[in-house]
Amino acid sequence: MKQLEAHEMPLDKVFCSDYDFRIPQYQRPYAWEVEQAQQLLSDLTEALDGGADEPYFLGSIVLVKQPSDSVAQVIDGQQRLTTLTILLAVLRDLAEDPALQSELDAAVCEPGKISKGLSAKPRLTLRPKDADFFHSRVQTKGATLSLADLPTAELKTDAQKAIRDNAIALAGELSGWTAARRLELVQMMIVRTFLVVVSTPDLSSAHRIFSVMNSRGLDLTPADIFKSQIIGDLGEGGAADAAAAKWEDAEQALGRDDFAELFLHLRMIYAKERAKAELLKEFPRQVLEPHFLPGKAQRFVDDVLVPYANAYVQMRDHRYGADAGADQVNAWFRRLAQIDNNDWRPSALWALRTRGSDPEWLNSFLRALERLSASMFIRRMYTTKRVQRYAELLRDLDSGAGLDSPSLQLTEEERNATRERLEGPVYLDIRTRKYILLRLDEVLVEGSGVLYAHPLITVEHVLPQNPKRGSQWMSDFADEERQFWTNRLANLVLLNRYKNSQAQNYDFSTKKERYFTGKLGVVNFALTTQVLRTRTWTPVTLQKRQDALLDELCSAWKL
């Protein structure tokens, strides 16, 4: 069993010669914003003003560290350690007492001791892109005083901007304090402010510890931990640095949340089965260890992470590009994005990764994928069965089945069930009704290049749900007919406006004039313009319209 140590330590025992903190290359950049830095100072101020001698705990940090060596790789706690260093540096540079300034400088930087063989160096070394900046602009004595004059154009990374902004914000607050009050804060921080320092000589052990700890700040995601395993397999040097840069570029392109989701999809693509445990456990076991670790980490970065991240951006942003056929492919992505789950995404990513140079094939595949996804959506297939179906599809695709994959097709039973749903009171299913109507509207104007970008789209009834007594509706429809037709496809339209409860009950001719048209509801939906061209709205009208609309959908979805 690897040696594990956990100790409550005051800050003067944290920022000392026992620890040479280093942020590994695979860690994300420093990202705390001014609000979080100010919150840290506010927390410390509250503890100071509390007047008690009780210890104040700032949380925990997790390190990979050999007991006999001061070098400590920071697995969790970078944001807190960096912000504390900025705070100590600001207090140092604002200090009027030379002795206090020297003591604080020793907390920020190791001054070196010849008798102990210690070289002068920073207590905390950031990632290579930001280490020199942090040393020269923060850790060097007096450096924080000139940060306000540093133009944004000279900041090379978002981390450097965050460092500058946080230092300026902390200095702005503390410069308004008296020297005596700043000294009280320093004494409180040094003597009775504690961190729980957890250290182990084993990287995987540190990650396991981290995964069950609830730390403050910006926690690592599973993707951060996978990065440590991949980059760590490459060792030190140019290959590891280049791979880390590619990883960070991919994360920046997707954003942190979508980048984390990408690993869920990659697990599905490789495992081809429903997840049974947390990603932190399954991804190494199902993806990394069987295919890439040890010895093939570079292949994971170049052949998996980078191309799949590019595919994710194309899919998410509808930005697939090709000499011809790109518009059709992106249209399928827009349609699929309206479905209320992302379970279809691994199959789409697989298609983009493996057949991205063939827009004609992609168009055919995504048409079939949308048909399958829409059918399961409309039939309200529950998650487990839905994911199992996509897993079957990925297995078929991986075996070379392609567009003929049995799992990509709808069975006769599935087609019948989908038709039955479409024939029924579709309005009553809140989740699916808008998707069905928008899809139908697209079918009606296919080839026109229509693309709706309204911030608001509502589903409305023509025959009202609760018509007034004495209205034309009550004359044209018997109670049984109203009950049958009100929520069916034929009686529904799309509007780009909020509902108007009074206008909803207008008679048909008035409703067309005042509710379906006008300055606030200019209609450009094909479904709605059809209604505007209709002279009467009766059970006979609805039956003809229902048959025609169902035929259009059944033809589009091959039902």
Secondary structure as the mmCIF struct_conf table of DSSP 4:
data_model
#
loop_
_struct_conf.conf_type_id
_struct_conf.id
_struct_conf.beg_label_comp_id
_struct_conf.beg_label_asym_id
_struct_conf.beg_label_seq_id
_struct_conf.end_label_comp_id
_struct_conf.end_label_asym_id
_struct_conf.end_label_seq_id
STRN STRN1 GLU A 5 PRO A 10
HELX_RH_AL_P HELX_RH_AL_P1 LEU A 11 VAL A 14
BEND BEND1 PHE A 15 CYS A 16
TURN_TY1_P TURN_TY1_P1 SER A 17 ASP A 18
STRN STRN2 ASP A 20 ARG A 22
TURN_TY1_P TURN_TY1_P2 GLN A 25 TYR A 26
BEND BEND2 GLN A 27 GLN A 27
HELX_LH_PP_P HELX_LH_PP_P1 ARG A 28 TYR A 30
HELX_RH_AL_P HELX_RH_AL_P2 VAL A 34 GLY A 50
BEND BEND3 GLU A 54 GLU A 54
STRN STRN3 TYR A 56 LYS A 65
TURN_TY1_P TURN_TY1_P3 PRO A 67 SER A 68
STRN STRN4 VAL A 71 ASP A 76
HELX_RH_AL_P HELX_RH_AL_P3 GLN A 78 LEU A 94
BEND BEND4 ASP A 97 ASP A 97
HELX_RH_AL_P HELX_RH_AL_P4 PRO A 98 VAL A 108
STRN STRN5 CYS A 109 GLU A 110
STRN STRN6 LYS A 113 LYS A 113
HELX_RH_3T_P HELX_RH_3T_P1 ILE A 114 LYS A 116
TURN_TY1_P TURN_TY1_P4 GLY A 117 GLY A 117
STRN STRN7 LEU A 118 LEU A 118
HELX_LH_PP_P HELX_LH_PP_P2 SER A 119 ALA A 120
STRN STRN8 LYS A 121 PRO A 122
BEND BEND5 ARG A 123 ARG A 123
STRN STRN9 LEU A 124 THR A 125
HELX_RH_AL_P HELX_RH_AL_P5 PRO A 128 PHE A 134
HELX_RH_PI_P HELX_RH_PI_P1 HIS A 135 GLN A 139
BEND BEND6 THR A 140 THR A 140
TURN_TY1_P TURN_TY1_P5 LYS A 141 GLY A 142
HELX_RH_3T_P HELX_RH_3T_P2 ALA A 143 ASP A 149
HELX_RH_3T_P HELX_RH_3T_P3 THR A 152 GLU A 154
BEND BEND7 THR A 157 THR A 157
HELX_RH_AL_P HELX_RH_AL_P6 ASP A 158 LEU A 174
TURN_TY1_P TURN_TY1_P6 SER A 175 GLY A 176
BEND BEND8 TRP A 177 TRP A 177
HELX_RH_AL_P HELX_RH_AL_P7 ALA A 179 ARG A 192
STRN STRN10 THR A 193 THR A 200
BEND BEND9 PRO A 201 PRO A 201
HELX_RH_AL_P HELX_RH_AL_P8 LEU A 203 SER A 211
TURN_TY1_P TURN_TY1_P7 VAL A 212 VAL A 212
BEND BEND10 ARG A 216 LEU A 218
HELX_LH_PP_P HELX_LH_PP_P3 ASP A 219 THR A 221
HELX_RH_AL_P HELX_RH_AL_P9 PRO A 222 ASP A 233
TURN_TY1_P TURN_TY1_P8 LEU A 234 LEU A 234
BEND BEND11 GLU A 236 GLY A 237
HELX_RH_AL_P HELX_RH_AL_P10 GLY A 238 LEU A 254
HELX_RH_AL_P HELX_RH_AL_P11 ARG A 256 ALA A 271
BEND BEND12 GLU A 273 GLU A 273
BEND BEND13 ALA A 277 ALA A 277
HELX_RH_AL_P HELX_RH_AL_P12 LEU A 279 PHE A 283
HELX_RH_PI_P HELX_RH_PI_P2 PRO A 284 LEU A 288
HELX_RH_AL_P HELX_RH_AL_P13 GLU A 289 HIS A 291
TURN_TY1_P TURN_TY1_P9 PHE A 292 GLY A 295
HELX_RH_AL_P HELX_RH_AL_P14 ALA A 297 ARG A 299
HELX_RH_PI_P HELX_RH_PI_P3 PHE A 300 LEU A 305
HELX_RH_AL_P HELX_RH_AL_P15 VAL A 306 ASP A 317
TURN_TY1_P TURN_TY1_P10 HIS A 318 HIS A 318
BEND BEND14 ASP A 323 GLY A 325
HELX_RH_AL_P HELX_RH_AL_P16 ALA A 326 ALA A 337
TURN_TY1_P TURN_TY1_P11 GLN A 338 GLN A 338
BEND BEND15 ILE A 339 ASP A 340
TURN_TY1_P TURN_TY1_P12 ASP A 343 TRP A 344
HELX_RH_AL_P HELX_RH_AL_P17 ARG A 345 ARG A 355
TURN_TY1_P TURN_TY1_P13 GLY A 356 SER A 357
HELX_RH_AL_P HELX_RH_AL_P18 PRO A 359 ILE A 378
TURN_TY1_P TURN_TY1_P14 ARG A 379 ARG A 380
HELX_RH_AL_P HELX_RH_AL_P19 THR A 383 ASP A 398
TURN_TY1_P TURN_TY1_P15 SER A 399 GLY A 400
HELX_RH_3T_P HELX_RH_3T_P4 GLY A 402 ASP A 404
HELX_RH_3T_P HELX_RH_3T_P5 PRO A 406 LEU A 408
BEND BEND16 GLN A 409 GLN A 409
HELX_LH_PP_P HELX_LH_PP_P4 LEU A 410 THR A 411
HELX_RH_AL_P HELX_RH_AL_P20 GLU A 412 GLU A 423
BEND BEND17 GLY A 424 GLY A 424
HELX_RH_3T_P HELX_RH_3T_P6 VAL A 426 LEU A 428
TURN_TY1_P TURN_TY1_P16 ILE A 430 THR A 432
HELX_RH_AL_P HELX_RH_AL_P21 ARG A 433 LEU A 444
TURN_TY1_P TURN_TY1_P17 VAL A 445 GLY A 447
BEND BEND18 SER A 448 SER A 448
BEND BEND19 PRO A 455 PRO A 455
STRN STRN11 THR A 458 HIS A 461
BEND BEND20 VAL A 462 LEU A 463
BEND BEND21 GLN A 465 ASN A 466
HELX_LH_PP_P HELX_LH_PP_P5 PRO A 467 LYS A 468
TURN_TY1_P TURN_TY1_P18 ARG A 469 GLY A 470
BEND BEND22 SER A 471 SER A 471
HELX_RH_AL_P HELX_RH_AL_P22 GLN A 472 ASP A 476
BEND BEND23 PHE A 477 PHE A 477
HELX_RH_AL_P HELX_RH_AL_P23 ASP A 479 TRP A 485
TURN_TY1_P TURN_TY1_P19 THR A 486 ASN A 487
BEND BEND24 ARG A 488 ARG A 488
HELX_RH_3T_P HELX_RH_3T_P7 LEU A 489 ASN A 491
STRN STRN12 LEU A 492 LEU A 495
BEND BEND25 ASN A 496 ARG A 497
TURN_TY1_P TURN_TY1_P20 SER A 501 GLN A 502
HELX_RH_3T_P HELX_RH_3T_P8 ALA A 503 ASN A 505
BEND BEND26 TYR A 506 TYR A 506
HELX_RH_AL_P HELX_RH_AL_P24 PHE A 508 ARG A 514
TURN_TY1_P TURN_TY1_P21 TYR A 515 TYR A 515
BEND BEND27 PHE A 516 GLY A 518
TURN_TY1_P TURN_TY1_P22 LYS A 519 LEU A 520
HELX_RH_AL_P HELX_RH_AL_P25 ALA A 526 LEU A 532
TURN_TY1_P TURN_TY1_P23 ARG A 533 ARG A 533
BEND BEND28 ARG A 535 ARG A 535
HELX_RH_AL_P HELX_RH_AL_P26 PRO A 539 ALA A 556
TURN_TY1_P TURN_TY1_P24 TRP A 557 LYS A 558
#
